[in-house]
Amino acid sequence: PAGAAAEVAPLLRQSGSGVLLASCVDSAATRQADPPITAIDLRPREAGASCAELLFELLSGTAPAGTERVHPISLAVRASTRR
């Protein structure tokens, strides 16, 4: 869940286990953690806006049924996954 990686990071650091940490959700907490945590940026605002636009287009008939949109995501590689 969102925020979990930032909560786990201090425990991993204290353990000295050398475990690398990444998150499936990017947030201010992952960016500001010590070390900053590698995360997938799903761009949720853009995804939601795109979904709403497509729904409107489908309901208004300006987009044909079966229309698909590709929503880009990215990986923000940060210090938590570097040795």
PyMOL Python script that loads the backbone (N, CA, C, O; Angstrom):
from pymol import cmd

cmd.read_pdbstr("""\
ATOM      1  N   PRO A   1       0.819  -1.206   0.000  1.00  0.00           N
ATOM      2  CA  PRO A   1       0.000   0.000   0.000  1.00  0.00           C
ATOM      3  C   PRO A   1       0.862   1.270   0.000  1.00  0.00           C
ATOM      4  O   PRO A   1       2.044   1.229   0.342  1.00  0.00           O
ATOM      5  N   ALA A   2       0.265   2.371  -0.381  1.00  0.00           N
ATOM      6  CA  ALA A   2       0.978   3.649  -0.391  1.00  0.00           C
ATOM      7  C   ALA A   2       1.539   3.940   0.996  1.00  0.00           C
ATOM      8  O   ALA A   2       0.841   3.803   2.000  1.00  0.00           O
ATOM      9  N   GLY A   3       2.795   4.340   1.041  1.00  0.00           N
ATOM     10  CA  GLY A   3       3.438   4.685   2.306  1.00  0.00           C
ATOM     11  C   GLY A   3       4.149   3.540   2.997  1.00  0.00           C
ATOM     12  O   GLY A   3       4.954   3.776   3.898  1.00  0.00           O
ATOM     13  N   ALA A   4       3.876   2.316   2.604  1.00  0.00           N
ATOM     14  CA  ALA A   4       4.465   1.159   3.286  1.00  0.00           C
ATOM     15  C   ALA A   4       5.976   1.104   3.118  1.00  0.00           C
ATOM     16  O   ALA A   4       6.693   0.796   4.071  1.00  0.00           O
ATOM     17  N   ALA A   5       6.462   1.393   1.938  1.00  0.00           N
ATOM     18  CA  ALA A   5       7.908   1.305   1.695  1.00  0.00           C
ATOM     19  C   ALA A   5       8.664   2.300   2.563  1.00  0.00           C
ATOM     20  O   ALA A   5       9.727   1.978   3.093  1.00  0.00           O
ATOM     21  N   ALA A   6       8.121   3.508   2.713  1.00  0.00           N
ATOM     22  CA  ALA A   6       8.785   4.522   3.535  1.00  0.00           C
ATOM     23  C   ALA A   6       8.820   4.100   5.006  1.00  0.00           C
ATOM     24  O   ALA A   6       9.752   4.454   5.728  1.00  0.00           O
ATOM     25  N   GLU A   7       7.819   3.353   5.448  1.00  0.00           N
ATOM     26  CA  GLU A   7       7.801   2.878   6.829  1.00  0.00           C
ATOM     27  C   GLU A   7       8.771   1.727   7.042  1.00  0.00           C
ATOM     28  O   GLU A   7       9.335   1.583   8.126  1.00  0.00           O
ATOM     29  N   VAL A   8       8.969   0.912   6.024  1.00  0.00           N
ATOM     30  CA  VAL A   8       9.852  -0.250   6.124  1.00  0.00           C
ATOM     31  C   VAL A   8      11.325   0.143   5.983  1.00  0.00           C
ATOM     32  O   VAL A   8      12.197  -0.518   6.546  1.00  0.00           O
ATOM     33  N   ALA A   9      11.601   1.199   5.247  1.00  0.00           N
ATOM     34  CA  ALA A   9      12.980   1.595   4.952  1.00  0.00           C
ATOM     35  C   ALA A   9      13.870   1.729   6.189  1.00  0.00           C
ATOM     36  O   ALA A   9      14.978   1.193   6.185  1.00  0.00           O
ATOM     37  N   PRO A  10      13.431   2.423   7.256  1.00  0.00           N
ATOM     38  CA  PRO A  10      14.305   2.534   8.427  1.00  0.00           C
ATOM     39  C   PRO A  10      14.610   1.182   9.080  1.00  0.00           C
ATOM     40  O   PRO A  10      15.707   0.967   9.596  1.00  0.00           O
ATOM     41  N   LEU A  11      13.645   0.291   9.052  1.00  0.00           N
ATOM     42  CA  LEU A  11      13.863  -1.044   9.633  1.00  0.00           C
ATOM     43  C   LEU A  11      14.900  -1.825   8.842  1.00  0.00           C
ATOM     44  O   LEU A  11      15.756  -2.497   9.418  1.00  0.00           O
ATOM     45  N   LEU A  12      14.819  -1.734   7.522  1.00  0.00           N
ATOM     46  CA  LEU A  12      15.807  -2.420   6.681  1.00  0.00           C
ATOM     47  C   LEU A  12      17.195  -1.828   6.890  1.00  0.00           C
ATOM     48  O   LEU A  12      18.183  -2.559   6.964  1.00  0.00           O
ATOM     49  N   ARG A  13      17.267  -0.514   6.984  1.00  0.00           N
ATOM     50  CA  ARG A  13      18.556   0.141   7.196  1.00  0.00           C
ATOM     51  C   ARG A  13      19.160  -0.295   8.533  1.00  0.00           C
ATOM     52  O   ARG A  13      20.355  -0.583   8.606  1.00  0.00           O
ATOM     53  N   GLN A  14      18.344  -0.345   9.591  1.00  0.00           N
ATOM     54  CA  GLN A  14      18.825  -0.745  10.913  1.00  0.00           C
ATOM     55  C   GLN A  14      19.270  -2.195  10.938  1.00  0.00           C
ATOM     56  O   GLN A  14      20.195  -2.551  11.668  1.00  0.00           O
ATOM     57  N   SER A  15      18.615  -3.038  10.142  1.00  0.00           N
ATOM     58  CA  SER A  15      18.951  -4.460  10.145  1.00  0.00           C
ATOM     59  C   SER A  15      20.303  -4.730   9.509  1.00  0.00           C
ATOM     60  O   SER A  15      20.941  -5.741   9.805  1.00  0.00           O
ATOM     61  N   GLY A  16      20.743  -3.832   8.637  1.00  0.00           N
ATOM     62  CA  GLY A  16      22.014  -4.033   7.946  1.00  0.00           C
ATOM     63  C   GLY A  16      21.986  -5.209   6.991  1.00  0.00           C
ATOM     64  O   GLY A  16      23.037  -5.735   6.625  1.00  0.00           O
ATOM     65  N   SER A  17      20.792  -5.629   6.579  1.00  0.00           N
ATOM     66  CA  SER A  17      20.639  -6.818   5.740  1.00  0.00           C
ATOM     67  C   SER A  17      21.052  -6.604   4.293  1.00  0.00           C
ATOM     68  O   SER A  17      21.296  -7.575   3.577  1.00  0.00           O
ATOM     69  N   GLY A  18      21.137  -5.353   3.845  1.00  0.00           N
ATOM     70  CA  GLY A  18      21.488  -5.095   2.453  1.00  0.00           C
ATOM     71  C   GLY A  18      20.350  -5.330   1.485  1.00  0.00           C
ATOM     72  O   GLY A  18      20.576  -5.382   0.276  1.00  0.00           O
ATOM     73  N   VAL A  19      19.122  -5.474   1.984  1.00  0.00           N
ATOM     74  CA  VAL A  19      17.964  -5.674   1.124  1.00  0.00           C
ATOM     75  C   VAL A  19      17.683  -4.385   0.359  1.00  0.00           C
ATOM     76  O   VAL A  19      17.642  -3.302   0.943  1.00  0.00           O
ATOM     77  N   LEU A  20      17.490  -4.511  -0.944  1.00  0.00           N
ATOM     78  CA  LEU A  20      17.137  -3.358  -1.769  1.00  0.00           C
ATOM     79  C   LEU A  20      15.624  -3.170  -1.717  1.00  0.00           C
ATOM     80  O   LEU A  20      14.879  -4.146  -1.629  1.00  0.00           O
ATOM     81  N   LEU A  21      15.167  -1.917  -1.769  1.00  0.00           N
ATOM     82  CA  LEU A  21      13.746  -1.629  -1.573  1.00  0.00           C
ATOM     83  C   LEU A  21      13.192  -0.800  -2.727  1.00  0.00           C
ATOM     84  O   LEU A  21      13.796   0.188  -3.146  1.00  0.00           O
ATOM     85  N   ALA A  22      12.034  -1.218  -3.232  1.00  0.00           N
ATOM     86  CA  ALA A  22      11.314  -0.459  -4.261  1.00  0.00           C
ATOM     87  C   ALA A  22       9.831  -0.506  -3.916  1.00  0.00           C
ATOM     88  O   ALA A  22       9.369  -1.392  -3.196  1.00  0.00           O
ATOM     89  N   SER A  23       9.099   0.466  -4.445  1.00  0.00           N
ATOM     90  CA  SER A  23       7.671   0.581  -4.166  1.00  0.00           C
ATOM     91  C   SER A  23       6.869   0.562  -5.459  1.00  0.00           C
ATOM     92  O   SER A  23       7.327   1.044  -6.495  1.00  0.00           O
ATOM     93  N   CYS A  24       5.674   0.005  -5.388  1.00  0.00           N
ATOM     94  CA  CYS A  24       4.777   0.003  -6.546  1.00  0.00           C
ATOM     95  C   CYS A  24       3.999   1.306  -6.647  1.00  0.00           C
ATOM     96  O   CYS A  24       3.257   1.513  -7.607  1.00  0.00           O
ATOM     97  N   VAL A  25       4.163   2.191  -5.659  1.00  0.00           N
ATOM     98  CA  VAL A  25       3.450   3.467  -5.632  1.00  0.00           C
ATOM     99  C   VAL A  25       4.449   4.566  -5.304  1.00  0.00           C
ATOM    100  O   VAL A  25       5.162   4.476  -4.304  1.00  0.00           O
ATOM    101  N   ASP A  26       4.510   5.600  -6.133  1.00  0.00           N
ATOM    102  CA  ASP A  26       5.395   6.720  -5.857  1.00  0.00           C
ATOM    103  C   ASP A  26       4.642   7.765  -5.038  1.00  0.00           C
ATOM    104  O   ASP A  26       3.429   7.918  -5.182  1.00  0.00           O
ATOM    105  N   SER A  27       5.351   8.468  -4.195  1.00  0.00           N
ATOM    106  CA  SER A  27       4.728   9.492  -3.351  1.00  0.00           C
ATOM    107  C   SER A  27       5.808  10.426  -2.829  1.00  0.00           C
ATOM    108  O   SER A  27       7.000  10.203  -3.045  1.00  0.00           O
ATOM    109  N   ALA A  28       5.382  11.458  -2.150  1.00  0.00           N
ATOM    110  CA  ALA A  28       6.343  12.362  -1.511  1.00  0.00           C
ATOM    111  C   ALA A  28       7.178  11.598  -0.499  1.00  0.00           C
ATOM    112  O   ALA A  28       8.369  11.869  -0.348  1.00  0.00           O
ATOM    113  N   ALA A  29       6.567  10.644   0.199  1.00  0.00           N
ATOM    114  CA  ALA A  29       7.290   9.868   1.210  1.00  0.00           C
ATOM    115  C   ALA A  29       8.409   9.035   0.594  1.00  0.00           C
ATOM    116  O   ALA A  29       9.481   8.926   1.188  1.00  0.00           O
ATOM    117  N   THR A  30       8.189   8.444  -0.581  1.00  0.00           N
ATOM    118  CA  THR A  30       9.258   7.655  -1.211  1.00  0.00           C
ATOM    119  C   THR A  30      10.375   8.553  -1.715  1.00  0.00           C
ATOM    120  O   THR A  30      11.548   8.182  -1.669  1.00  0.00           O
ATOM    121  N   ARG A  31      10.008   9.742  -2.201  1.00  0.00           N
ATOM    122  CA  ARG A  31      11.018  10.683  -2.705  1.00  0.00           C
ATOM    123  C   ARG A  31      11.844  11.289  -1.575  1.00  0.00           C
ATOM    124  O   ARG A  31      13.024  11.586  -1.762  1.00  0.00           O
ATOM    125  N   GLN A  32      11.238  11.474  -0.407  1.00  0.00           N
ATOM    126  CA  GLN A  32      11.916  12.144   0.702  1.00  0.00           C
ATOM    127  C   GLN A  32      12.519  11.188   1.723  1.00  0.00           C
ATOM    128  O   GLN A  32      13.139  11.627   2.691  1.00  0.00           O
ATOM    129  N   ALA A  33      12.344   9.895   1.517  1.00  0.00           N
ATOM    130  CA  ALA A  33      12.898   8.905   2.453  1.00  0.00           C
ATOM    131  C   ALA A  33      14.428   8.960   2.425  1.00  0.00           C
ATOM    132  O   ALA A  33      15.025   9.530   1.513  1.00  0.00           O
ATOM    133  N   ASP A  34      15.036   8.366   3.425  1.00  0.00           N
ATOM    134  CA  ASP A  34      16.499   8.298   3.498  1.00  0.00           C
ATOM    135  C   ASP A  34      16.914   6.842   3.539  1.00  0.00           C
ATOM    136  O   ASP A  34      16.801   6.207   4.587  1.00  0.00           O
ATOM    137  N   PRO A  35      17.391   6.293   2.434  1.00  0.00           N
ATOM    138  CA  PRO A  35      17.612   6.904   1.125  1.00  0.00           C
ATOM    139  C   PRO A  35      16.291   7.004   0.349  1.00  0.00           C
ATOM    140  O   PRO A  35      15.328   6.310   0.676  1.00  0.00           O
ATOM    141  N   PRO A  36      16.245   7.865  -0.676  1.00  0.00           N
ATOM    142  CA  PRO A  36      15.059   7.934  -1.521  1.00  0.00           C
ATOM    143  C   PRO A  36      14.754   6.561  -2.123  1.00  0.00           C
ATOM    144  O   PRO A  36      15.665   5.833  -2.518  1.00  0.00           O
ATOM    145  N   ILE A  37      13.478   6.218  -2.187  1.00  0.00           N
ATOM    146  CA  ILE A  37      13.052   4.866  -2.568  1.00  0.00           C
ATOM    147  C   ILE A  37      12.655   4.811  -4.044  1.00  0.00           C
ATOM    148  O   ILE A  37      11.877   5.637  -4.520  1.00  0.00           O
ATOM    149  N   THR A  38      13.199   3.834  -4.752  1.00  0.00           N
ATOM    150  CA  THR A  38      12.819   3.570  -6.136  1.00  0.00           C
ATOM    151  C   THR A  38      11.329   3.253  -6.172  1.00  0.00           C
ATOM    152  O   THR A  38      10.826   2.522  -5.319  1.00  0.00           O
ATOM    153  N   ALA A  39      10.619   3.805  -7.163  1.00  0.00           N
ATOM    154  CA  ALA A  39       9.170   3.595  -7.212  1.00  0.00           C
ATOM    155  C   ALA A  39       8.649   3.677  -8.640  1.00  0.00           C
ATOM    156  O   ALA A  39       9.265   4.285  -9.515  1.00  0.00           O
ATOM    157  N   ILE A  40       7.510   3.056  -8.848  1.00  0.00           N
ATOM    158  CA  ILE A  40       6.797   3.142 -10.111  1.00  0.00           C
ATOM    159  C   ILE A  40       5.870   4.347 -10.023  1.00  0.00           C
ATOM    160  O   ILE A  40       5.083   4.465  -9.084  1.00  0.00           O
ATOM    161  N   ASP A  41       5.963   5.234 -10.996  1.00  0.00           N
ATOM    162  CA  ASP A  41       5.078   6.392 -11.049  1.00  0.00           C
ATOM    163  C   ASP A  41       3.915   6.042 -11.970  1.00  0.00           C
ATOM    164  O   ASP A  41       4.069   6.001 -13.191  1.00  0.00           O
ATOM    165  N   LEU A  42       2.754   5.790 -11.376  1.00  0.00           N
ATOM    166  CA  LEU A  42       1.571   5.404 -12.140  1.00  0.00           C
ATOM    167  C   LEU A  42       0.817   6.605 -12.702  1.00  0.00           C
ATOM    168  O   LEU A  42      -0.122   6.443 -13.481  1.00  0.00           O
ATOM    169  N   ARG A  43       1.228   7.810 -12.307  1.00  0.00           N
ATOM    170  CA  ARG A  43       0.580   9.049 -12.757  1.00  0.00           C
ATOM    171  C   ARG A  43      -0.940   8.965 -12.583  1.00  0.00           C
ATOM    172  O   ARG A  43      -1.684   9.069 -13.559  1.00  0.00           O
ATOM    173  N   PRO A  44      -1.396   8.779 -11.350  1.00  0.00           N
ATOM    174  CA  PRO A  44      -2.829   8.547 -11.117  1.00  0.00           C
ATOM    175  C   PRO A  44      -3.733   9.693 -11.554  1.00  0.00           C
ATOM    176  O   PRO A  44      -4.841   9.441 -12.028  1.00  0.00           O
ATOM    177  N   ARG A  45      -3.302  10.932 -11.411  1.00  0.00           N
ATOM    178  CA  ARG A  45      -4.158  12.052 -11.841  1.00  0.00           C
ATOM    179  C   ARG A  45      -4.389  12.012 -13.343  1.00  0.00           C
ATOM    180  O   ARG A  45      -5.514  12.172 -13.817  1.00  0.00           O
ATOM    181  N   GLU A  46      -3.302  11.796 -14.089  1.00  0.00           N
ATOM    182  CA  GLU A  46      -3.434  11.741 -15.537  1.00  0.00           C
ATOM    183  C   GLU A  46      -4.270  10.535 -15.962  1.00  0.00           C
ATOM    184  O   GLU A  46      -5.062  10.626 -16.900  1.00  0.00           O
ATOM    185  N   ALA A  47      -4.095   9.414 -15.278  1.00  0.00           N
ATOM    186  CA  ALA A  47      -4.869   8.212 -15.602  1.00  0.00           C
ATOM    187  C   ALA A  47      -6.353   8.456 -15.364  1.00  0.00           C
ATOM    188  O   ALA A  47      -7.186   8.095 -16.195  1.00  0.00           O
ATOM    189  N   GLY A  48      -6.683   9.065 -14.233  1.00  0.00           N
ATOM    190  CA  GLY A  48      -8.086   9.354 -13.931  1.00  0.00           C
ATOM    191  C   GLY A  48      -8.702  10.304 -14.934  1.00  0.00           C
ATOM    192  O   GLY A  48      -9.832  10.105 -15.378  1.00  0.00           O
ATOM    193  N   ALA A  49      -7.951  11.347 -15.292  1.00  0.00           N
ATOM    194  CA  ALA A  49      -8.456  12.306 -16.279  1.00  0.00           C
ATOM    195  C   ALA A  49      -8.667  11.634 -17.633  1.00  0.00           C
ATOM    196  O   ALA A  49      -9.667  11.889 -18.304  1.00  0.00           O
ATOM    197  N   SER A  50      -7.736  10.783 -18.034  1.00  0.00           N
ATOM    198  CA  SER A  50      -7.858  10.083 -19.305  1.00  0.00           C
ATOM    199  C   SER A  50      -9.063   9.138 -19.306  1.00  0.00           C
ATOM    200  O   SER A  50      -9.780   9.035 -20.300  1.00  0.00           O
ATOM    201  N   CYS A  51      -9.273   8.458 -18.190  1.00  0.00           N
ATOM    202  CA  CYS A  51     -10.437   7.557 -18.077  1.00  0.00           C
ATOM    203  C   CYS A  51     -11.740   8.341 -18.181  1.00  0.00           C
ATOM    204  O   CYS A  51     -12.670   7.915 -18.866  1.00  0.00           O
ATOM    205  N   ALA A  52     -11.809   9.483 -17.504  1.00  0.00           N
ATOM    206  CA  ALA A  52     -13.019  10.310 -17.550  1.00  0.00           C
ATOM    207  C   ALA A  52     -13.270  10.824 -18.966  1.00  0.00           C
ATOM    208  O   ALA A  52     -14.408  10.829 -19.436  1.00  0.00           O
ATOM    209  N   GLU A  53     -12.206  11.255 -19.642  1.00  0.00           N
ATOM    210  CA  GLU A  53     -12.353  11.734 -21.018  1.00  0.00           C
ATOM    211  C   GLU A  53     -12.853  10.623 -21.935  1.00  0.00           C
ATOM    212  O   GLU A  53     -13.747  10.836 -22.755  1.00  0.00           O
ATOM    213  N   LEU A  54     -12.268   9.439 -21.788  1.00  0.00           N
ATOM    214  CA  LEU A  54     -12.687   8.325 -22.639  1.00  0.00           C
ATOM    215  C   LEU A  54     -14.139   7.944 -22.353  1.00  0.00           C
ATOM    216  O   LEU A  54     -14.897   7.670 -23.283  1.00  0.00           O
ATOM    217  N   LEU A  55     -14.528   7.925 -21.099  1.00  0.00           N
ATOM    218  CA  LEU A  55     -15.918   7.604 -20.758  1.00  0.00           C
ATOM    219  C   LEU A  55     -16.863   8.612 -21.411  1.00  0.00           C
ATOM    220  O   LEU A  55     -17.873   8.226 -21.999  1.00  0.00           O
ATOM    221  N   PHE A  56     -16.539   9.898 -21.310  1.00  0.00           N
ATOM    222  CA  PHE A  56     -17.358  10.926 -21.941  1.00  0.00           C
ATOM    223  C   PHE A  56     -17.452  10.699 -23.446  1.00  0.00           C
ATOM    224  O   PHE A  56     -18.534  10.784 -24.027  1.00  0.00           O
ATOM    225  N   GLU A  57     -16.307  10.410 -24.076  1.00  0.00           N
ATOM    226  CA  GLU A  57     -16.297  10.178 -25.520  1.00  0.00           C
ATOM    227  C   GLU A  57     -17.121   8.959 -25.904  1.00  0.00           C
ATOM    228  O   GLU A  57     -17.821   8.982 -26.916  1.00  0.00           O
ATOM    229  N   LEU A  58     -17.049   7.894 -25.110  1.00  0.00           N
ATOM    230  CA  LEU A  58     -17.838   6.695 -25.395  1.00  0.00           C
ATOM    231  C   LEU A  58     -19.326   6.970 -25.240  1.00  0.00           C
ATOM    232  O   LEU A  58     -20.136   6.553 -26.068  1.00  0.00           O
ATOM    233  N   LEU A  59     -19.678   7.678 -24.171  1.00  0.00           N
ATOM    234  CA  LEU A  59     -21.092   7.972 -23.929  1.00  0.00           C
ATOM    235  C   LEU A  59     -21.661   8.955 -24.950  1.00  0.00           C
ATOM    236  O   LEU A  59     -22.844   8.882 -25.283  1.00  0.00           O
ATOM    237  N   SER A  60     -20.837   9.869 -25.448  1.00  0.00           N
ATOM    238  CA  SER A  60     -21.308  10.848 -26.432  1.00  0.00           C
ATOM    239  C   SER A  60     -21.230  10.323 -27.863  1.00  0.00           C
ATOM    240  O   SER A  60     -21.719  10.963 -28.794  1.00  0.00           O
ATOM    241  N   GLY A  61     -20.613   9.155 -28.032  1.00  0.00           N
ATOM    242  CA  GLY A  61     -20.513   8.555 -29.362  1.00  0.00           C
ATOM    243  C   GLY A  61     -19.369   9.080 -30.204  1.00  0.00           C
ATOM    244  O   GLY A  61     -19.280   8.744 -31.385  1.00  0.00           O
ATOM    245  N   THR A  62     -18.486   9.899 -29.634  1.00  0.00           N
ATOM    246  CA  THR A  62     -17.349  10.399 -30.418  1.00  0.00           C
ATOM    247  C   THR A  62     -16.188   9.414 -30.455  1.00  0.00           C
ATOM    248  O   THR A  62     -15.258   9.580 -31.244  1.00  0.00           O
ATOM    249  N   ALA A  63     -16.235   8.403 -29.619  1.00  0.00           N
ATOM    250  CA  ALA A  63     -15.237   7.321 -29.653  1.00  0.00           C
ATOM    251  C   ALA A  63     -15.985   6.014 -29.869  1.00  0.00           C
ATOM    252  O   ALA A  63     -17.005   5.771 -29.223  1.00  0.00           O
ATOM    253  N   PRO A  64     -15.495   5.174 -30.766  1.00  0.00           N
ATOM    254  CA  PRO A  64     -16.193   3.903 -31.012  1.00  0.00           C
ATOM    255  C   PRO A  64     -16.011   2.929 -29.843  1.00  0.00           C
ATOM    256  O   PRO A  64     -15.024   2.989 -29.109  1.00  0.00           O
ATOM    257  N   ALA A  65     -16.982   2.041 -29.693  1.00  0.00           N
ATOM    258  CA  ALA A  65     -16.875   0.997 -28.674  1.00  0.00           C
ATOM    259  C   ALA A  65     -15.588   0.220 -28.902  1.00  0.00           C
ATOM    260  O   ALA A  65     -15.203  -0.037 -30.042  1.00  0.00           O
ATOM    261  N   GLY A  66     -14.927  -0.150 -27.821  1.00  0.00           N
ATOM    262  CA  GLY A  66     -13.682  -0.900 -27.915  1.00  0.00           C
ATOM    263  C   GLY A  66     -12.445  -0.018 -27.986  1.00  0.00           C
ATOM    264  O   GLY A  66     -11.325  -0.521 -28.067  1.00  0.00           O
ATOM    265  N   THR A  67     -12.643   1.296 -27.957  1.00  0.00           N
ATOM    266  CA  THR A  67     -11.501   2.212 -27.982  1.00  0.00           C
ATOM    267  C   THR A  67     -10.609   1.959 -26.771  1.00  0.00           C
ATOM    268  O   THR A  67     -11.093   1.806 -25.650  1.00  0.00           O
ATOM    269  N   GLU A  68      -9.330   1.919 -27.008  1.00  0.00           N
ATOM    270  CA  GLU A  68      -8.363   1.731 -25.931  1.00  0.00           C
ATOM    271  C   GLU A  68      -7.404   2.901 -25.911  1.00  0.00           C
ATOM    272  O   GLU A  68      -7.108   3.498 -26.946  1.00  0.00           O
ATOM    273  N   ARG A  69      -6.923   3.222 -24.724  1.00  0.00           N
ATOM    274  CA  ARG A  69      -5.911   4.260 -24.564  1.00  0.00           C
ATOM    275  C   ARG A  69      -4.749   3.658 -23.793  1.00  0.00           C
ATOM    276  O   ARG A  69      -4.948   2.873 -22.866  1.00  0.00           O
ATOM    277  N   VAL A  70      -3.553   4.025 -24.173  1.00  0.00           N
ATOM    278  CA  VAL A  70      -2.351   3.585 -23.464  1.00  0.00           C
ATOM    279  C   VAL A  70      -1.970   4.691 -22.491  1.00  0.00           C
ATOM    280  O   VAL A  70      -1.870   5.859 -22.864  1.00  0.00           O
ATOM    281  N   HIS A  71      -1.763   4.310 -21.264  1.00  0.00           N
ATOM    282  CA  HIS A  71      -1.371   5.274 -20.237  1.00  0.00           C
ATOM    283  C   HIS A  71       0.065   4.977 -19.829  1.00  0.00           C
ATOM    284  O   HIS A  71       0.334   3.925 -19.248  1.00  0.00           O
ATOM    285  N   PRO A  72       0.992   5.885 -20.123  1.00  0.00           N
ATOM    286  CA  PRO A  72       2.393   5.615 -19.799  1.00  0.00           C
ATOM    287  C   PRO A  72       2.671   5.697 -18.299  1.00  0.00           C
ATOM    288  O   PRO A  72       2.108   6.527 -17.586  1.00  0.00           O
ATOM    289  N   ILE A  73       3.534   4.833 -17.855  1.00  0.00           N
ATOM    290  CA  ILE A  73       4.037   4.866 -16.482  1.00  0.00           C
ATOM    291  C   ILE A  73       5.558   4.908 -16.566  1.00  0.00           C
ATOM    292  O   ILE A  73       6.139   4.679 -17.627  1.00  0.00           O
ATOM    293  N   SER A  74       6.186   5.198 -15.447  1.00  0.00           N
ATOM    294  CA  SER A  74       7.646   5.220 -15.478  1.00  0.00           C
ATOM    295  C   SER A  74       8.212   4.694 -14.168  1.00  0.00           C
ATOM    296  O   SER A  74       7.526   4.650 -13.146  1.00  0.00           O
ATOM    297  N   LEU A  75       9.464   4.302 -14.221  1.00  0.00           N
ATOM    298  CA  LEU A  75      10.180   3.832 -13.044  1.00  0.00           C
ATOM    299  C   LEU A  75      11.158   4.904 -12.627  1.00  0.00           C
ATOM    300  O   LEU A  75      12.025   5.297 -13.408  1.00  0.00           O
ATOM    301  N   ALA A  76      11.028   5.383 -11.401  1.00  0.00           N
ATOM    302  CA  ALA A  76      11.951   6.382 -10.852  1.00  0.00           C
ATOM    303  C   ALA A  76      12.992   5.635 -10.033  1.00  0.00           C
ATOM    304  O   ALA A  76      12.745   5.270  -8.884  1.00  0.00           O
ATOM    305  N   VAL A  77      14.163   5.408 -10.633  1.00  0.00           N
ATOM    306  CA  VAL A  77      15.231   4.680  -9.945  1.00  0.00           C
ATOM    307  C   VAL A  77      15.930   5.634  -8.986  1.00  0.00           C
ATOM    308  O   VAL A  77      16.400   6.703  -9.374  1.00  0.00           O
ATOM    309  N   ARG A  78      15.986   5.215  -7.709  1.00  0.00           N
ATOM    310  CA  ARG A  78      16.577   6.059  -6.680  1.00  0.00           C
ATOM    311  C   ARG A  78      17.584   5.237  -5.862  1.00  0.00           C
ATOM    312  O   ARG A  78      17.824   4.063  -6.146  1.00  0.00           O
ATOM    313  N   ALA A  79      18.144   5.856  -4.879  1.00  0.00           N
ATOM    314  CA  ALA A  79      19.248   5.263  -4.098  1.00  0.00           C
ATOM    315  C   ALA A  79      18.890   3.946  -3.403  1.00  0.00           C
ATOM    316  O   ALA A  79      19.787   3.150  -3.125  1.00  0.00           O
ATOM    317  N   SER A  80      17.627   3.694  -3.117  1.00  0.00           N
ATOM    318  CA  SER A  80      17.261   2.486  -2.358  1.00  0.00           C
ATOM    319  C   SER A  80      17.523   1.188  -3.119  1.00  0.00           C
ATOM    320  O   SER A  80      17.516   0.111  -2.523  1.00  0.00           O
ATOM    321  N   THR A  81      17.753   1.282  -4.428  1.00  0.00           N
ATOM    322  CA  THR A  81      18.021   0.063  -5.207  1.00  0.00           C
ATOM    323  C   THR A  81      19.424   0.078  -5.815  1.00  0.00           C
ATOM    324  O   THR A  81      19.736  -0.723  -6.696  1.00  0.00           O
ATOM    325  N   ARG A  82      20.239   0.970  -5.351  1.00  0.00           N
ATOM    326  CA  ARG A  82      21.627   1.008  -5.832  1.00  0.00           C
ATOM    327  C   ARG A  82      22.539   0.426  -4.763  1.00  0.00           C
ATOM    328  O   ARG A  82      22.381   0.710  -3.575  1.00  0.00           O
ATOM    329  N   ARG A  83      23.480  -0.377  -5.188  1.00  0.00           N
ATOM    330  CA  ARG A  83      24.426  -0.964  -4.221  1.00  0.00           C
ATOM    331  C   ARG A  83      25.590  -0.041  -4.013  1.00  0.00           C
ATOM    332  O   ARG A  83      26.494  -0.353  -3.238  1.00  0.00           O
TER     333      ARG A  83
END
""", "prot")
cmd.dss("prot")
cmd.show_as("cartoon", "prot")
cmd.util.cbc("prot")
cmd.orient("prot")
